[in-house]
Amino acid sequence: MVTKTGSAKWQGGLKDGKGEVSTESGALSAQPYGFGMRFEDQNGTNPEELLGAAHAACFSMALSKELAEAGITDVSIETSSAISLDKDGDGFSIKTAALTSRVSGSGDRAAIEKAAEGAKTGCPLSKLMNADVTLDLTVA
């Protein structure tokens, strides 16, 4: 089993407070986040953006594995994941995660498409989310 840690600090109220997010590896260290960064496009990060980056990375790695198993070589993958935070009653929830991926590789196009579908459902972060995960795939 592999365990990795992310951490967050928060001070103040929801709208006037501010926070910092860090990762165990130090790749992120005391990066600012807050209400304005989540809802008002202020500079900094937010949970949905971080989840989107993690989801895109996880999917790309899962796809790489699936493609190798399908015999696809010379692989290049570029992926984004748009995480939607939707109003849900008195709060919010993440209901959709829209993956967009551009894949190139030497091999059968149908095998690439099948591998991408397998990665979409098999990626650990896709499994974690209680959301509708979609995939817009371009095979170059």
N, C-alpha and C positions, 0 to 999 in steps of 0.2 A: 504494500500500500504506500502511496505517495501522499504526503500532506504538505500543502503550501499555505502560507498565511498572508493575508492582507489585513490592514488595520486602519481605523479611522478615529479621529478625535473631533469632538464637536463642543462648541461653547456658545451659549445664548439660546434665544428662541428660534423658532422655525424660520421666520422671515428676516430677522435681524442678526441671526447667529452666523457663525462661520466655522468651517472645519478644514481638516487636513487629512489626506489619505496617503498611505504608504504601503509598500510591499516588502515582504521578507527579503527579497533579493536586492532591494535598494533601487530597482529600476524606476520606481516612483518613490519619492521621499518628500513628505510634507507638502504634497500638491494640494492647492486650495480647492475647496468645493463649498457650495452653499445654495440657498434658494434662488438667488439671481442667476447663478450658473446653470441651474436646472430648469428654470421657468422663464428667464428673461434674457437669455443669450449673452450673459456677462462672461468675461474671460475666466477660465478655470475649467474644472471638470465636473462631472456629475455621475451618479451611479449607472444611469442608462448608457452613457457614452463608454464607461469602463466595461460594462457588461457586453456592449456591442463589440468592442475591441477583443475581449476575451473570447466571445462566441466566434468571431471571424477567424481568430487564430486557432481555436479548437477545431472548427470545421475544416480549415485548410490542412491541418495535421492529419485529421481523420481521412480526408480525401487523398492525401499523399499515400497513406497506407493502403487504401482501397485501390488506388491506381497501380501501385507496385504489385499488389496481388493479382491485378487484371493484366499484368504484363505491359503496362503503358510506361514508356521511357521518355526522357527529355522533358520532364514535367515542369510547368510553371503555373502557379496558382495565385490569383489576386482576389481577395474576398473582403466584403464589408457586410456588416449586420446592423440593420436599422431596428432599434428597440423602441417600441411605442409605449409610452406611459399614458394610460387612458383614465379618465375620471370613472370611478366605480363606487357608486353610492356616496358615502361621506368621505371616501379616500380615493386612492389611485391603485391601479394594478397594471402589470405588463401583460397584454393580451396577445401581442404579435411580435415576432422576430423575423425580419425579412432579410434573408441572405441573398447577396448578389455576388456571383463568382465568375471570373473569367479564367478558363483553363486551357492550356495548350499542352500537347504531348504527342508523342509518336505512338500511334495505335488506333484501334477501332473506335470511331465516334460513339457508337452505341455502348461500348464498354465504359467509356468515359462518363456518359450520361448515367449509366447504371451505378457506377462507383460514386457519383455525386449524390444520387438519391440515398445510397447506403450511408454515406458520410453525414447527410442531413439528419437522418434518424439515429445514427450510431454515435454521433459526436456526444461526449459526456455532458457538455453544456446544453445541447438541445434536449437531452434526456432530463436534465435538471429543471428546465423551465416549464412551468405550467402555462404554455403559450402555444399559439398556432405558429409553427415554424414553416416559412415558405422559402423557395429557392428559385431565383432567376439565374439560369446558367447560360453562359456563352462559351462555346467551344471554338477556339481559334485554330 
